[in-house]
Structures are given as structure tokens and as C-alpha cells.
Amino acid sequence: PEAAPNDPVDSGSTSETQPRTSLRGRLGSAPRFRTTPKEVLIARFPLAVYVPETDSTTWHKIVAFGERALRLQADELRKGELVSVVGYEHERTVTDKAGNERKEVELFAAVIKRA
């Protein structure tokens, strides 16, 4: 499948400079979808990954662009479903309503499959 225009996962700089990250976990909610002004579909969802060594759960923010987001829309994933995600970590700075800046790490998904 072809990448969507401006798809960060398929841009050479992301995939060539960062190692892939693989996660397996459950959706914290159904994916939320939106379209950018350039008509690129974006899907976002939280992923809960159980870590047996510490008997805890870590949460990850997953983002899919273009064709990957379209496939997610067609798959109709629901909260609690088990999925495997492979992608690249991306860090960005966000500003909350109070004006405080903080860093967020998201995983730009290259592959998303039901596990």
C-alpha cells in the first residue's frame, strides 16, 4: 500500500533514524478519527500494555496516518481488543490550557494487527 502524503511513518528521516518499537496490548478506547486540512485521515487511540515483571500496566499513545487509519476505520476496533502495533516513537511538545508545556511520546504506527 502507498503512504499518504506527508505520512510521518514513511518519511525517510523517521524510519531511517529510529528503531522500530513493537507493542502488544489492549485498546483503552475505540480509535478516534479526524482529517487534516490536507485531507489526510489520522487515527489515535490509547494502548494498555501489561508488564509482568513489575505487575503493572503502561499506557502508550498510538497514531496512524492515511491508509493505516483507513484500515483501522474499516476494522472497527473496539475498546479492550488485543492488538499488536509496530511503529516509531515520536516526541512532541504540547501546551495545556493553563499554558504549561510538556513532552508527549507517541508511537507512529507502521503496522497494526488484531492479535
URSULWO-V475888 format. One record per helix or strand of 3 or more residues. SS is the DSSP state (h for helix, s for strand). FROM is the first residue (numbers start at 1). LEN is the number of residues. Records with the same first field share a line. If there is no record, write none. Layout:
SS=FROM-LEN, FROM-LEN
This chain:
h=8-3, 12-6, 66-10
s=21-7, 32-4, 41-11, 56-10, 82-14, 101-14
